[in-house]
Amino acid sequence: MQTDIDPRSLIGRRAFDRDGTRIGTVDEVYLDDATGTPEWAAVRTGLFTRDAFVPLEPSALVDGRLEVPFKKSLIKDAPDFGVGRHLSPEQELQLYHHYGMDVPRSGPEPVPAPERDFGARPGED
C-alpha cells in the first residue's frame, strides 16, 4: 500500500474483498510501532457485528476505496482482538498466520556467523 498516505484518511472508507464484495467500513488504522507506517485496518463488517483486522501492506487504495486481496469469509474469520487497544506482537503474529503472510522482519537482516573450524575434539584424529 502507498506508505505516504495519511492513516486518518482511510477511516470511513469502504473496504472490498478480492472479488469486489463489500466487507465494510474502515473504523481504525493501526501503525507499526517501529516505523509508524500504517500496518492494519479494523473494518466494521456490519451494523451489529465486530471489526475485522485486515493487513494494509498487500491492500490498495483504489478510487477512494480500500481493496483487500483476501476473500470476505477469511476476513470475517480473522482473530477478534477488539478495537481501540494496541495490538501486541503476539496478536500481530496471529493475524499474519491467519492471512498466510510472511512475518516482516524488523531491523537489519542478521549477518550469518562465519563457519569456523576449531579443529578436532580431544581423542579424535
VOGU-3710 file (C-alpha; in Angstrom, 3 decimals, decimal comma):
1> mqtdidprsl> 0,000/0,000/0,000  1,100/3,567/-0,557  3,205/4,434/2,507  2,877/8,227/2,341  -0,903/8,207/2,816  -2,320/9,814/5,950  -3,799/6,953/8,010  -6,648/9,209/9,158  -7,774/9,495/5,534  -8,547/5,756/5,490
11> igrrafdrdg> -11,090/5,993/8,298  -14,625/5,902/6,950  -13,644/4,470/3,581  -15,420/1,398/2,294  -13,431/-1,818/2,102  -13,900/-4,555/-0,505  -12,547/-8,092/-0,772  -10,630/-9,558/-3,717  -13,862/-10,384/-5,541  -15,233/-6,847/-5,218
21> trigtvdevy> -17,652/-7,790/-2,421  -18,121/-5,101/0,183  -16,589/-6,030/3,544  -17,494/-2,928/5,493  -16,072/0,423/6,541  -12,625/1,221/7,957  -13,045/2,079/11,650  -9,438/2,427/12,801  -5,900/2,239/11,463  -3,053/0,685/13,428
31> lddatgtpew> 0,522/1,837/12,917  3,714/-0,197/13,135  5,392/0,512/16,482  8,875/0,764/14,984  8,233/2,648/11,735  4,940/4,473/12,305  3,608/3,295/8,936  0,008/2,094/8,626  0,009/-1,686/9,072  -3,531/-2,887/9,922
41> aavrtglftr> -7,047/-1,560/9,452  -10,024/-2,515/11,582  -13,013/-2,866/9,260  -16,544/-2,762/10,694  -18,174/-5,722/8,965  -21,789/-4,798/9,692  -24,131/-2,768/11,881  -24,136/-5,142/14,848  -21,005/-7,117/14,115  -17,387/-6,750/15,073
51> dafvplepsa> -14,388/-5,168/13,466  -12,096/-7,464/11,480  -8,400/-6,669/11,152  -7,039/-6,576/7,602  -3,410/-6,078/6,559  -2,707/-2,857/4,718  0,544/-3,931/3,043  -0,958/-6,071/0,280  -4,102/-3,902/0,133  -4,548/-0,940/-2,175
61> lvdgrlevpf> -6,437/2,326/-2,113  -8,217/2,423/-5,484  -10,732/5,091/-6,485  -11,278/6,057/-2,847  -11,915/2,556/-1,567  -9,725/0,027/0,224  -9,280/-3,161/-1,796  -8,129/-6,102/0,313  -6,725/-9,110/-1,609  -8,464/-11,744/0,540
71> kkslikdapd> -11,912/-13,381/0,475  -14,598/-11,881/2,704  -15,032/-15,188/4,546  -11,342/-15,239/5,546  -11,531/-11,632/6,687  -14,637/-12,267/8,797  -12,890/-15,270/10,420  -9,845/-13,213/11,461  -8,988/-13,292/15,180  -11,066/-10,817/17,190
81> fgvgrhlspe> -8,971/-8,605/19,459  -11,435/-5,758/19,852  -10,613/-2,251/18,726  -9,290/0,800/20,460  -6,356/-1,024/22,034  -2,790/-1,598/20,982  -2,094/-4,821/19,085  0,537/-6,881/20,865  3,309/-8,596/18,885  1,612/-11,938/19,637
91> qelqlyhhyg> -1,701/-10,688/18,243  0,006/-9,398/15,099  1,698/-12,769/14,691  -1,714/-14,466/14,883  -3,023/-12,129/12,188  -0,052/-12,769/9,886  -0,558/-16,522/10,278  -4,319/-16,207/9,730  -3,763/-14,457/6,394  -0,918/-16,813/5,418
101> mdvprsgpep> 1,514/-13,920/5,206  5,208/-13,841/5,972  6,005/-12,033/9,197  8,021/-8,920/8,364  11,440/-8,665/9,924  12,153/-5,544/11,883  15,607/-4,091/11,837  18,527/-5,032/9,632  18,982/-8,536/8,315  21,160/-10,637/10,616
111> vpaperdfga> 24,634/-11,362/9,349  25,376/-15,086/9,364  28,297/-16,102/11,553  31,287/-17,304/9,580  31,883/-21,024/9,652  34,883/-21,890/11,744  36,941/-24,997/12,093  38,144/-25,269/15,637  39,992/-28,498/14,923  39,352/-31,994/16,176
121> rpged> 37,991/-32,728/19,626  40,351/-34,333/22,063  40,782/-38,014/21,218  39,812/-37,519/17,553  42,358/-37,560/14,750
//
